[in-house]
Amino acid sequence: MPYYRVVGEIPRKRHVQFRRPDGGLYAEELMGEEGFSSDSSLLYHRHAPTAITRSEGVLSAEAEPAPNHPLRPRAYRTQDLPEGDDLVLGRQVLFGNEDVRISFAATAGTGGPSELYRDSVGAEVVFLQTGRARVETMYGALDVSEGDYVVIPTGTIHRWIPEGPVKALVVEARGHVRPPGRYLSRYGQFLEHAPYSERDLRGPLEPVLVEGGEVPVLVRTRDGLSRLTYLHHPFDVVGWDGCLYPYAFAIADFEPIVKRTHAPPPVHQTFEGPGFVICSFCPRPLDFDDDAVPIPYNHHNVDSDEMMFYVGGDYSARKGSGIGIGSISLHPSGFTHGPQPGAVEAVVEGVRQGHGTSTELAVMIDTFRPLRLGAAARRCEDPEYAWTWARAAG
């Protein structure tokens, strides 16, 4: 994270005695990335965060994602996926590779909180398509709603408490997720050209203090899932400070960058992770040169797969292709993709008639290794999507 926060009570200096009202010492915990060489925070617990009483392996029924073979562009309807139990164990895997796993989660909101969960493989970015929820973490709570990205650093113990039905796209990285480096000064401040700033990021404001005895925490590592039973509830942090913490960012606070002629997807980049980027396509003025073609050109990203999650508005490049709100398109490396036939002419004519803005709202993930197809993708695929360009052209 690019800036420092303090929440709750902390001592005057790091690594000094900090005593509870009863005279005992609070337990200091350093949460840090890259072996003491990157962002970190210091948390102060009422009890030792190391005390566990049990460890059990958790069997997973998840099948490994399969290659996109034979190669073709694909589309999916997340609207057709069933509701799961909660926003952690109810995740349905759509795509994955060595760097990232992308899932869809939908819950009716009647099952209560998720289990306490720690992803020790990497950071998570959860985008709420619909609904509201409270995310309780060892750093404090975040109240989030439709259109929010929730960024949860590696190793953060947390749980999701839906407030009614929720649908979410879940991005699980094998490493850390950050704002793009080109948006930041060498000291970590957002620069003036960045499409969002520190003011747009919502972090926890106060600790979540929960007292209690033994409590299980589901932990994901690269070797699978374990359930550790902690002697004391991990939400016993009285205060913390540092530059590593969960935060929320509303897609509506992303400031689109526009040009006279069409700008490529890097202008929409919002986050970067190991081997992938996340972009936000938001309502904005269309390209305003008199001769502009205000729609994506045909393109072949030879080094990446492109996944697009359609969240709202009218996406003019895909008219007539079966893409609607909640749909996902996957355009793999090896395939040249672009507007559906007729879309360019329709948009140019629309601009001529005074329709000079785009209402589209979408989340795009570009990966630099091929995305393999998970079981949930196979359950909700539109088998006719790959042929829509040819049929429209004919």
Disulfide bonds with the S-S distance in Angstrom:
none
